[in-house]
Amino acid sequence: MTAAEFRRIALGMEGAIESAHMGHPDFRAFGKIFATLHHGEKTGMVKLTSEQQTVFVRDHPEAFLPESGAWGRSGCTRVVLAEVDQDTLGEAMTLAWQSLAAAPRKRTSPKRAAKPVRRKRR
């Protein structure tokens, strides 16, 4: 798995956009982050429920681990790109996106809405 493949899967979710958070790419739908790429683009994060995280960490311990601290305890799950395949990441990413799709939404002020990042073509 490469960062480009991670990005392709994330942006394949309905309504997903790429933005930036704390200096690294994030992927949002419905105004909320469901995945990020970490600095160096060797790892990423998918925002799962605690129960979903337990299953992915148990079934794919080389590819998934909880993020540190409170983020990890709340379901934020690190993904080691070199160790995960597209189908497994696609499943985790879909679950992260579905959690946002099912959540009640409140209106976001236009000033606070995330702005998509314009990427230079290579």
N, C-alpha and C positions, 0 to 999 in steps of 0.2 A: 504494500500500500504506500502510495506517495501522498504528499500534501495536495497535489493537484487532484488526485482521485478522491481524497477526503473532501475537498472543496466541491468537486462535481457532485458527489452524493448529497452533501448538505444543500447545495443550491438546487438540487432536484426535488426537494420537498416543496409542496405547494406554498406559494407566498413567501418563500425564503429569500432573504437578502444577505449580502455580506456587508459588514460594517467593521468597526474597530473598537476595541475596549482595552484600556491599559496598555496600548502599544502593540497589540497583536490582533489578528483577524478573529471576528466572531460571526456567527450565523444566527439570524433572528427570524422569527415568524410571529405574527400577531404582537409585535413590539417587544418580544422577550427573547433572550438568548437561549438556544437549545444546544449549541455546540461551539467550540472554539479550536483554533490552532495555536499551540504554544510557540514561544520564541524558538527559533531554530527549525521549526516545522518537522520535528521528529516525533512529537507527541501531540495529541489533541485532547479534547474533553467532550463528553456527551452528558447531558443533564438527564439522568434517569431517576426513577423513584428508588428509594432504599432497597425495596424488594427486588426490583429489576437489576440493580447493581449487584446484589448478592448472587443472583443467578449468573450474570456475565463473568464476575470475578471467579466464581466456582468452576464454571464450564470452560473458561478461557483465561487461566491465571497468567499466562505469558503476555497476553494482549490487553487485559483490563485490570485496573487497580483503583481503589478509592483515591481521590485527591486528598491532600493533607488537611487535617483539622476539621472544622465545622463544615466546610464545603463538601468534603468527602463523606461525612456522616449524613449530609442531606441529599446524597445521591449523585453528586458531581463525580464522574468516573473518568479517570485518565485512560487514554487509548495509546498504546505503543504502535505506531504506524507500521514498523517493520515486522510486527508479529500478528497483525490482524488481516483477515481476508475481506474482500469487498462484500460478500454476502453477510458476514457476521457484523461488520460495521454498518451495513445498510439496515439490518434488523435493529441494532441499537439506536441508530439515528432516527429511524421511523418511530420507535417508542418514545424517544425524547421529543420529537415533533408532535406526536399524538397527545402527549401530556399537555402541551401548550394549546393545541387545537380544542381540547376538551375543557380547558380552564375558562372560567368566566373572565371576560375582558372589561377593563375600564378604559375610558377614553384617555388618549395620550395627547397632551398639549402639543401643538405643532412645533413649538420651540424645543421640546424634549424628545421628539421622535428621532430615531436613529437615521442618519444619512448614509446611503450606500457609498461604499468606497469605490472610486474609479481606479481600475487597475490598468497599468500600461500594458499594451500588447507587445509581446516579444517576437 
